[in-house]
Amino acid sequence: MEIHTVLLLILAVFAALVIVYYQYFYKNRRKGRLYFILAGLRFCTILCALLLLVNPKLTKNEYFLEKSNLIVLADNSSSLGETTDGAQLKAKVDVLLTNDDLRERFEIQQYRFSSDLDQNDSLNFDGGNTDIANALSKLDEIYATGNNTVVLFTDGNQTLGRDYEYVGLQENLTVNPVVVGDTTKFEDISVGLINSNKYAFLRNKFPLEATILYKGDRNISNQVTVSMNGKSVYRQRIDFNASENSKTVEVLLEAANVGIQSIKIQVQPLDNEKNLFNNSKEIAIEVIDEKTNVTLVSEILHPDLGALKKAIESNEQRSVSIRKPAEALSRLDESDVLILYQPGGTFKSIYDQLGKDRISVLTITGTKTNWGFLNNVQESFFKENFNQEEEILPVLNNSFSTFGLADFSTEDFPPLLGNLGDIEIKKEHEVLAYQRIRGVDLDKPLFAVFKGSSAKEAVIFGENVWRWRAQTFKENESFGMFDDFIGKLMVYLSSSSGRSRLELDYELVFQNSSGAKIRAFSFDESYNFNPDANIMVSFKNGENGFSREFPMLLKGTYFEADLSDFPAGDYAFTVTETTENLKRSGNFKILDFNPEKLAVSANYEKLQRLAERNNGELFYLDNTDSLVSKLVNSEVFVPIQKSRQNVVSLIDFKVLLGVMALSLALEWFIRKYNGLI
C-alpha cells in the first residue's frame, strides 16, 4: 500500500473522531453510557463514509514463467498407417508428450492433420489426403505471438494444396521436421499429370495428354496403353534414361458414345518395381450432343470481357464469341444467350431483332452505358443517370431462389463501378444482390434476374466484374466459386423449359469418394426455398449390386448428401421430395484413386529445405533423442519470468454501505427510544 493512502486512512480516523467529539462531547455537560454508545455509532457512520471516499487499494505483484509452445504436429494420412512406421510414429509422439524435461520447458500442444488440421490426441491414419501447407499456415495464425516451435512428423509427400516448402511463416515459428518412412530411393515409372477436357461432343475427336515419369538411372523402353471403357484405343513405346526422365504422350480420341466415358492410361511396369499403384491413372469425360453458344456483344474493350469468357468456357459445354454489334446481328440465329455489355446507340438493330427472336439476354451496364438509349429501347427497367460515377458494393440476397447459389458469397468482394441514379424494375423479377453505397445498404438491385418461361433476362448495374473473379482466386486459390456461379446463371438463361422446383448440383466424375457430395434445392409453389422439405435420395450401382437410400441433410440454403463412404463405380441416383413427390435423377462416377499410394519413399530432401527456410533442423524417426536434446538445451526457448500486477481494493463497498445503514438506523432508534430526537 502506498504511503499517501496510509496517511489518508489515518486522517479519516482522526476526522471521524474530531466530528464525533464536537457533536457529542464538546460543550455538552451531559455524560453517560448512552452518549458513548451513540458516539460510537456516529463514529462508525462517518468513518465508513470517509473510507468510501479514500477507497484504499493494495498492489500485489505476481511472478510467473511464460513458456514457449512446443507444437507436436503428426501426419494422420493413410500412407503412414499401412506400414510399421505408423506404430513407431505413435510411440515417438507419446515420448515427446510425456518427456518431463520438455514439459518443464514448454507448453506442449498436440495436433494431427491430413487434408485439414485437427487438435486431437489420437492417430488413426484414416486421412485420404495430405496437406502440409494448410496445417503449417493455420498453426502460424493460431500461434502468432511468442517463440513457438513445431515438430512435424511426416513422410513429406503432399497430395493436396500449395507447395509447403514455400509457405511463408512468421519468424517466431520454427519447424523441425521428423522424417517418417523409408528414405531409400526405388526405381519407379509412373503416370503423372493428365490433361483432358471434361466434356467432348459426339462424333468429334478430343485431345488427351499424359505425362509419364521415370525415377532411375537405366536405359529402359516401356509401352504406354490408353483404354476407353476397357477397350484399348492407343499404344506407344517410349524410352527413358537417367537424364531424360519425363515424356508426354499426346493422342486424339474419338467420342463415339453419349454419356460418361472412362479413360485409363497405363504404363508397363519395371522389373521388380515396388510401387505398382502409380503405373496407371483413370479419368472420365462426358460426351454430349449439344452445346450452348454465348455471344458477348460490346463496342468497347474491357477486362470484363475476358473474365466472362473464361468463366463461361470453364465448362466445355459452352463457347463464347466476342463480337461488335454489327457483326453480332448477322449471327443472332447461332446464339443461345446474348450478353450485351454497356449498350449504346449501335445496339439498336440488335434490340429490334431481340423482340422477334426471343433470345435470353444478360445486360451489363457501367460508366460507358448510354442510358438515354437503353431506357427507351427496352421495357424491363429504367435508371436515372446523374453522370456521377459511384462504387457499389454487393449485398447478397440470401433468400434468392431463382436458381441455387450453393457456396457463392459476395463477402469481401470489391465494388463494381456504376452511375448514381434511382432504378425502377418494370417486370416480375428477383434480386440476387442489392447495392451498398458508402456504407449504406439500399433497397435497389445491383444484380437482378427477370422471371420468364421462354426468353429469360438478367441485368448487372455495374462494371468491373473481373474484380470479383480475381477476388475469388485470392481467397480460394481457384476461380471455381465464381465460374460455377456464372455457369448456373448461363444454365438459367439458356434453359427454355419451365423452372423446376427441385434442382440438383453435383459433379459428373469424382476422383475419389472423400469429396463426393450431391446438393439439392427445394422450392415451394412461390419458388421460395423450402427448408422444411423432406428429401430422400436413393443410389444404385448395377456392377456390384450396391444400393442405398437415406434422407438429405439441410445445410443452410441447400440439402446435401455425403458420399464419402461409397466404393468406386458408376452410380444412378434419384432425389425425391416426398411431400409433393417431386423427382430428379442423374448419374455420376466415383474413380478408384488414392493419392496417398502414389509415393512409397519419404521426401526427406524437401523436408530438409523446409527446415532450413524456417530456422529448424531435420531429424529422423530413429534419432528423436537428438531432437529432445536440442529443444531442452536451446537458448531460444528459455522460459521467461514475467510479473503481473494486481490492484485489489481493501474494502467491500456492499459491506461498508451495510454497516453505514445499520449504524445510522441504530443511532436513530436509540435516540428516538430515549426521547433525544
N, C-alpha and C positions, 0 to 999 in steps of 0.2 A: 504494500500500500504506500502511495506517495505521501511525503511529509505534509504537503498542504492539505490533503484530505484528513490526516490525523488532527491537524490544527483546527480544521472546520468542525470536526466532531467534538473536540474539547470546547470550542466556542459555543456549539449548540447546547451542550450540557450546562455551561455557565449561563448562557442566556436564559434557558428554561428555569434555572434556579433563581436568577435575578427577578424574572417576571413573576414567579410564584411568591417569592418573598415580598415583593411590592404589593401584590394583590391580597395576600392573606395575613402578613405579619407587620408590614410597615405601618406605623401609627394605628395599629389595631391592638387594643388592650385586651380583647377577649382571647383567652387561650384555652386550650383543652385538646383532648384526644380527637374530638370530632374535626377540628380545624386541620390537624395534622393529616387526617385521612383525606379530607377534601383537597388539601395542598398537594398530597401525593398523587391523587387522580389528575389534578390540573397539570402537574409536572409531566406525567405520562403523556397527556394530550399534546402539550406544547412540544415536548421532545420528539414525539412521533412526527409532528408536522415539520419540524426542523430537519429531521433525518430524511424525510421525503425530498426536501429541497436540496440537501447536500448530496444524497444518493451515492454513498461511498462504494467504491469498486476495488476489487482485488485483481491484480495482474499476475497470471501464472504462466511460466514458460514450460512447455513440454518438449522433450527431446526424443527424436525417433530416427530410425535408419531407413533411408529410401533405397531400395534395391533395384537393380536393373531387371528387366524382363528377359527371361530365357524362354523362347517360344519353340516348343518341340512340334515340328510340322512333319507329319508322316503321310506318305503316298498310300491311298486306300484303293487303288485301281486293281482290277482283276489280274493284270500282268504279274503282280508280285505275289498273289495268293496261290498261283498254280505251281510254285516251286517251294523248295525248303527255305528260300530266302524269306518268305513270309513269316514263318515261325521264328526265325532268327531276328527279324526286324522287331517283332513284338517284344522279344526278350531284351533287346538293346534299348528300346524305348522305355521299358519298365525300369531298367538300370538307371537311366538318366533321371526318371521321375522320382526315384527313391534314394538317390545319392545324397547323403547327409551334407557333404561339402557344398554341393550345388544348391541344395535347399537353404543353406545358411547364407549363401552369397547372392542368390537370385530369387525372384518371384517367378515360379515355373508355371507356364501356361501350355496346354496341350491342344493341338488341332490336328484334324485329318482332312484330306482333300482327294477329290477325283476330278469331276467336272466342276465342282463348286467347293467352297471352303465350309468346314463344319467343325464346331467345337464339341468334340466327343472324345471320351477316354477309351474307346474300343475300336479295334481294327478288324473288319470282316472281309475286306478286299472284294467288294461287290461293285465297285465303280466301273462304268463302261467306257470312260474316257479319262485322260489325264490332262489337266490344265494347270501347269505350274505357274505360269504368268499371272493368272487370275488369283491364285492363292497368295502369292507374294504381294500383289498390288493391294489386296484387301487388308492384309496384315500391316502394310505400310500406312494405310488410312487409320486403322484401329490404334496402332502404337505410334502416334505422330510425335510424341514428346519423350524426352529421356533417352538414355542409352539402352538399346534393345538388340538382342542377337537371336537369329533364327538358326536352329539346327534342322536341316532339311534332309529327311530320309526319302530317297527316290532312286529310280534307275535312270533318270534323266531323259526318258523317252516321252515326249509330249505329243499328244494326238489331237489337241483342241486348243484354240486360242492363239494369242500372239507369241512370238518367239521370246521365251523367258530370259534368254541371255541378254536381251537389250531392254528389259523393263527398267525404267528409271525409278530407283528407290531413294529415299532420303538418306543423308549421310549418317543419321543416328541409328540406322538399321543395318547390321552386318549379317551376312549369310554364310553359314558353314555347311556346305553340302556333305552328306554321308552317302557314298555310292552303295546301292543295294543291287545285287545281281552279278552275273558273270561278266567280267570285263574282257574276256577273250574275244578276239575278232574272228568270226567264221566267214568262210567263203559263202556268198549268197547271191542269188539272182531273183529279182522281184519285179512286179508290175507297179509302176509309180502312178503319177498323175494321169488321169484320163480326161480329155476334153471332148465334149459332145453336146449337141443340142438336147434340150429337154423334150422338144416336140419335132416331129417331121410330118410331111404331108404325103398323103397316099400317092404311090407310084412315082415319088421323087427320090433322088439319092441324097443322102446326108453324109457329112464328113465325120470321121472319128480319128482322134489322135491319142495314142497311148505311149507313155514313156517307160522304157524297160531299163532297169538299173542293175549294175553288177558291182559287187564288192569282192575283189580278189586280185591276184597278180598273174593269172594264167591266161593263155590264149584259148578261147572257147568259141564254139559255134552252136547256138541253140535255136529251136524253132518256136515261133510265136503263132498261136492259133486264135482266131476270132470266131465266136459262135453266136448265132442268133436263135433264141428259143430252142437251144440244144442242137442245132444243126450248124456244122462248120461252114463258114462262108468266105474265109480268107486264111491263108498261111504264108508265113515269111520266115526265112532263116537269117539270123543276124549274128555278127561276130563282135567279140569283146576282147580287150586285153587290159593290162594294168593302167595304161594311160587313156584308153578310150572305153569308158565305163558307163556311158549313157547313150541310148539310141531311141529315136522317136519313130513309131510305126504309124503311117498315115494310110487310111483306106476310105473309100466311098462305099457305103452300104445302101441297099435299096429298101425303101419302106413298102413292103408288099401287102401288109395286112393292117387293118384298122385296129387300134387298141394298144395296150401296154406290151412292149416288146422287150424281152430280156436279152442283154448282150453281155457275153463273157469273154474276157481277154485272158489267155493262159499262156505261160511261157514254160518250156520244157525244163524240168528241174535238173540240177547238177548232181553228179555222183556224190553220194553221202551228204547231201545238203541237210542241214539241221532244221531249218525253218521252211516248211513247205506251204504254210498258210498264205504267205505273200506272193506265191507263184501265180496266183490268179486273182482277178477282181471282176466284179459284176456290176453293171449299171443297167438302167432301164430308160427307155424313151416311150412317149405316147405318139402313136401315128394317128393323125386326124385327117379328115377330108374337107375341112373348111378353115377359113382364115378371116380375121377381122381387119379391114383396111381403114386406117385412120388418116385423114388429110388435115394437116396443120396449115392454116392459111394465115399469112402475115405479110405485110408490106414493109416491115422494119426488121432489123437484125437485133436479137436479144438473147441473153443466156438462157432464158426460159424455154426457148425452142429446143435447144439441145437437151436440157434436163427432162422435158416432157417426152421427147423422142426416146431417150434412153430408158425412162421409167416404163413407158408403154411397151417398148420392144424387149423388156426384160422377160416377157412371156413371148415365146416364139410363135404363138398363135396370132400375134398381132404385128402388123407392119405400119410404119408411119412414113408418109411422104410430106415434105415441107414445100409449099408452093405459094406463089404470089396469087392475088385474087383473079387475075385474068387467066392464068394457067389453070387454076383450080376449077374454074367454071366449066371448062370443057371436059373435066374428068369427074364431075359430081356423081355420075352413074356408077363409078367404080368405088365410091366411098360408102362405108357403113356408118362412120362417125366423122363429123366435122368439128375441128377446134378453130374457132375464129379468134385470133389474137389481136387485141386492140383495134377493133374495126374502125374504118374511116370511110370516106366517100367512095373509094374504089371498090368497096364491098357491095355496092347497091345491087349489081346484077346477081350476085350470089344470094342475097336476101330475097330477091324476086323469085329465084328458082327454088329456094327452100320451101316456099308456100305451096309449090306444086309437087315436089318430090318427097316431102315429109321425111327428111333426114335428121337424125338426132344431132344436137349441137351442144358443144361446151364453149361458152363465151368467156374470154378472159380480158378484163379491162385494165387500164392503167393510166399513166400520165400522158400518153400519146393518143388516147382514145378521143374520137370526135363525138362528143356526147350529143350535140345538136342533131347530127345524122343518126346516131344509134337510137335515140329516144323516139325518133319519127319512123324508123324503118322496121321496128319490131314492137310487139304488144305485150311482152312478158314483164317488163319492168321499166321504171322511169327513175332517172337520177338527176338531181340538180348538180350543177357544176359551178363552183366558185373560183375555179382556176387557182386553187391553192393546194399544193402537194401536202400530203399528210401520211405519216407512218401509222399503219393499222395492225395491231396485234390480233391474232386469232384466239377466240374463246370457244372451245369445242362444246357442241350441244350433246351432252351425254345421253339424251333421250332420242337422238336421231335414229330412225328406224327404217328409212327407205331401203338401205342395204346394210349388211353387217360391217362394223368397223374393226372388229377383233381387237388387236392391241394398239391400234393407231391412236396417237395422242399428240396434241399441239403444245404441250407444256414445254416451255423454254424455246419455242420456235421464234425465229426472228420476225420482225414485222414485214408486211407487204407494203408497197408504195401505191397510193391511190390519190384521188382528188376529193377534197372535202365537199360534202353535199348530202342532202337528205335522199333516201332511197324509198321508192314505192314499188312493191311487188304486186302485179296485177292478176296473177294466176295462182291456182292452188299450188302450194309449194311446201317444202320443209327445209328449215335452216340447218345446215351442217355445222357452221361456225359463225359466231357473232363477232362484232367489232369491239375492240378496246382501243381507245384513243387517249393518249396522255394519262393513262391510269384509270380512265373512266369507262366502265362497261356500258355499251349502248345496245338498245334493242333494235339493232339494224344488222342485216345479214352481211357477212363478208363472203360466205360461200353458201349458195342456196341451190337446191335441186327441185325442179318442177316435175310434178306428177303427171304422167300421161301413159296411155296404153300403147301407142304406136311410136310417133316421133317424140323422143324424150329430150329434155333440155336441162342444162346446169349453167351457173354463172359464178365467176370469181371476181369480186370487185377490188382487184389489186394485182400488181405485177411483182416480179422477183420471187416466183415460186421456186426457182432454182435454189434459193437460200434454205428452203425447207428440206429439200433433198440433201443438201450439204450438211445441215444440222443433224439429220437422221444418221448420216455416216459418222459424224463427230461423236455422237452419243453411243452408237451401237456398232461402230466399225463395219457397217453394212448399210447399203441403200434399201434393204429388203422391206422395212416397215413402210416407207414412203411409196416404193414401187408397187407393193401389194395393195395399198390404198388406191393408187391411181388405176391399178388393174381392176379393182372392184367397181370403180366409177365407170371404166370402159365397158365392163360387163353389163352394168345397168343401162348405159346409154345405147349399147348395141343390141340389147335384148328387145325383140319385137313382141314377145309374149307378155301376158299379164303377170303381175308380180305375184310370187309365191309367198305364202305366209309361213313357210318353213324353208329356211335356207341353210346350206352346208358350206363349210370351209375346211378343206383338207388337202394334203399333198397326195399326188398320184403314186409317188415312189418314196419310201423311207429307206435310208441306208441301213438302219437297224431299228429295233423296237424301242430303244431308250428314249427317243424324242418323238415317237409316233403318237399323234393326238388327232381327234376329229372334233370339230366345233359345229354347233347348230344354233340357229337364231329362230325363235318362235315369235310370231306376231299375232295380235288379236284382230278382230274384224276391222278396226280402225287403223291397222298397221302400226300399232304401238307395241314395243317389246313387252312380251308377257312373261314375267319371271315366275309365275305360278304354273306354267305349263308342265305337264308330266310327259317327259320324253324318254322313250326306250330305244335302244339300238341293238340290233342283232347282227352277228357275223357268221360267215360260213367260209370254210376252206375246203374245196372239193378234192384236193390232193390227199389230205390226211384225215378228212372227216371231222376236223375241228369245227366246233360251233359254240357260240356263247351269246347270251343276252343279258343286258343289265341296264339300269337307268343312267342317263347322263346327268352330271352334276352341274349345278348353277355356279358360274364363276363371274359374278358381276353382271355384265351385259350379254353373256352368252352361256350356252351349256357345253360341257366338254366331256369327252370320253378318253381315258388314258389307256393306251395300248402297250405300255412298256413291258408287259409280261407275255406278249404274243410271240409265238415262234415265227420264223421266216416263212414266207409263202405268199400266194395270191389270195386275196380276200374279196368277197362280195358282201355288202352290208346294206341294211335298211334302217333308216331313222324314222320313228313313228311318234307323232304327238297323239297320245291315246285318248285324250278327251274329245277331240274332233276328228280323229282318225286321219290326220294329215300324214303323208308318207313321202320320203325322198330316198333314193337309192344311189349307190355308187360302187366303184371298185378301186382298190389300191394294192400295192405290193410292198412287202417288207423284205429287204435283202438280208442275206446272212453275211453280215460284215462286222467283224470285231476289230477295231483299230488297235486294240491292246496286243494283238498277236502279230503285228507287223514287224516287231523287233524282238530279238532274243538276247542281245548284248546290251549292257549298260553303257550309256553315252557319257563316260567319265570326262572326255575332253571338253564337252560343252559345260558340264558342271564345274570343271576347273576354271573356265573363263568366267562363269557366273560368280564364283568365289573371288576371283581377282578384281572384278568390277565393283564388288561390294565389301571390300576390306576383310574378307573371310579367308578360310583355308579349307582345302579339300581333304576329306577323310574317307576311309573305307570301313565297311561294317565290322571287320575283324580288328580294327585298331581304335575303337571308340574310347579306350583308356587315354590315348593321347589327346583326344578331344576334351575329355573331362579335365585333364591336367591343364590344358591350355585355358579353359574357361575359368578354372579355380584360381590360377596364378596370373590371370590377365589384370593389368593395371587400369584398363579401360573401364572395366565393370566393377570397380571397387564400390561397396555401399557407401553412401554419403549420409553423414549425420546432419539432420536438419532440426530446426526448432519451430514450434508452433506456439504462438502467444494467445492465451485465453483470458479474456476480461470478464470476470464474474462479479455480479452485483452482490454486495454483502447483505442486503435487506430484501425481504419479500414484501412487495407492495401490498398484496392482499392481506397478509398477516398484520402489517403495520396499520392499514386502514381499519382492520377489525379491532385492533387494540384501541385506536383513537375513538371509534364509535362506542366501544364498551366503556372506556373511561369517562367519556362525556355523559353517557346515559346514567352511569352510576353516580357521578357527581350531581347531576340534575335531580335524580331520585332522592339522594340523601338530603340535599338541600331542601327539596320540597317536603320531605317527610318531617324534617326538623323545623320547618317554618322559616327558613332563611331566604326564601325567594318571595 
